[in-house]
Amino acid sequence: MPTREPPAAYPRALGLLARREHSAAGLKRKLRDKGIESDELDAALEALQRQGFQDDRRYAEALVRSRALAGQGPVRIRAELRMNGIPAAGIEAAFAAAEADGLDWTAVAARVAARFLPALDAADRGPAALRQRHKALSFLLRRGFPQDMARAALALRDDADPCYP
C-alpha cells in the first residue's frame, strides 16, 4: 500500500478555518504541530489572508463577543487574545467594536453574579454571609472581571435592575 502524502498547508488551513475563526498565530501553531514546514505555511497563510479567509481583526471581534456571551470578563478575554498572538492595538479595536455594538461589561458581570444572589439574600449577616460573598467575588474574579466591576455586580441586587435577565 503506498504511503499517503500529508495534505499541503493551504487546504489543511482552509479546513480549520471552515470550522471556526483562528488567529494567524494559532493557525501557524496548529499546522506546525502537524509537521508542515514554515515556508509552505507562511505562503498558505498569506494566500488565505489575501482571499479574506483569515483575518485577525475578525477573529478578535468574534472571540470577544462569544466569550462575553459565555459570561467571561474582559481581563480573561484580553489574556486569551494576547496568547493567540493578537497585538494590543487589535485587542483594543475588538473591545471598542464590541462596546460600540452595545456590549456592556457591567451587565455581563451582573448576569454572572445573578446566580449567587439567592444564596447571598438567604444568608443572614455573619460568617455565612461573608463566605457566600467571598465565594461569589472569587468566582467573578476567576471569570476575568476586574475587582471593582465584580464588587459592583454583587452590590446590584435590585430585581428591577435592567442588568438582570
N, C-alpha and C positions, 0 to 999 in steps of 0.2 A: 504494500500500500504506500503510495507516495506521500511524503510529508507535505503538510499544508503550509503555505507561506502566511505569516500573520498579516492581518489587514493593515493597509497603509494608514498613515496618521490622519489624513483628511476624512475618509469615510468613518473611521472609528470616532473621531472627534465629533463629526456631524451626528452620529448615532447617540452620543452622550448628550449633545445639545438638543436633540429631538425630544428627549425625556424631560429635561428641565434646564433652566439657565445655569451657566457656570461662569466663574471668573476666568480670565486668561491664565492666571497663576494656578488656579485649581485644575483647570483643564490640562495644563502642562504637567502638573504633578501626577495626575491620574494616568496620562499617556506615557510619561517617563517610567512609571511603575509597571506598565505593560511591556516595557522594553523597546519603545520607539525612540529612535535617535533624535538628538536635539535639532540637527539641521532640517530634517524632514518635518519635525514638529513645529519649528518656527515658521516654515513655509506654509504649512497647513493652517496654522493659527492666523497668519497674515491674510490668507485667502478667505478664511471664514469671517474675519473682521471686515474685510473689503466688501464681502457679499452681504454683510449685516446679520449674519447668523450668530456671531459672538460680539457682545457689547458689554463692557464692564459697567457702564452707566446704567444700562437697563437691568443688569444683574443686581447691582446695588439697590436700585429702587424697588425691585421685586422682593429682594430679601428683607428690606426694611418693612414693607407692607405686610409680608407674610408673617414675619416674626412678631410684629406688633399685634396682629390679629390673634396670634397664639399666646399673647399675654407676656411677651418678653419686653424688657425695658431697654432704653437707649444705650446704657453702658454696655450691656451684653451684646447688643447688635453691633455697636461700633467695634468691639473687640473681634467679633466674628468677621466683619468686613476687613479689618486690618489683617487678620490671619489669612484671609483669602486674597491678599495682595492688592486691595483697593487703596489707592493713595488718599491722604487726608482730605484733599480738595474734593475728590469723588464721593467720599463719605458724607461730607458736609452738604454737597449738592443733592445727594439722595435724601438726606433728612429734610432739607429745605423743600424739596419736591413733595415729599410725603406730607409735611406740615401744611404746604400750600393746598394740597388736596383735602385738607380737613382732619388730618391725624392730630389728636390731642393726647399728649402723653399723660396728662393728669387723669383724663377719662380712662385710659388704658390701665393705669395704676389703680384707680378706684374700682374698676371692673374686676381686677385680680384680687384686690383686698376684700371685695364683697363676699367672697366665700368664707372669710373669717369673722364677718360681722355678727352672725348669730351666736358664735361662741363668745365673742367679746361682750355682746349685750347680755348674755346669760350669766357670765361671770360677775359676781359681786366684786366690790373693791377688796383688795388684799392680794395675797400671794398668787391665787388662781388667776386673777385678772392680769397681774403682771406677767405671768408665764404665757398666757394667751396672747397678750400684746407683743411680747418678745418673739414668740413663735411666728406671728403674722409679719412683724417687721423683718425678721430674718429671712422669711420666705420671699418677701418683696425685694430685699437686697440681693438675694441669690438669683432672682429672675432678672436682675440688671437695672433696677430702678435706683436713682440716686437717693441718698438718705433723706433729704428734705422732701422729695416727692413721695417717698414711701410713708413718711410721717404724716404728710398732708392727706394722703389717701386714707390712712387709718383714722384721721380726725374727721373726715367727711362721713358722717354716719346718719345723715338725714335721708329717709326713704324718698322724699320728694326731690332729691338732688338729681339733675338730669344726667349725671355721670353714670348712674346705675341703670343697668338694663331692666 
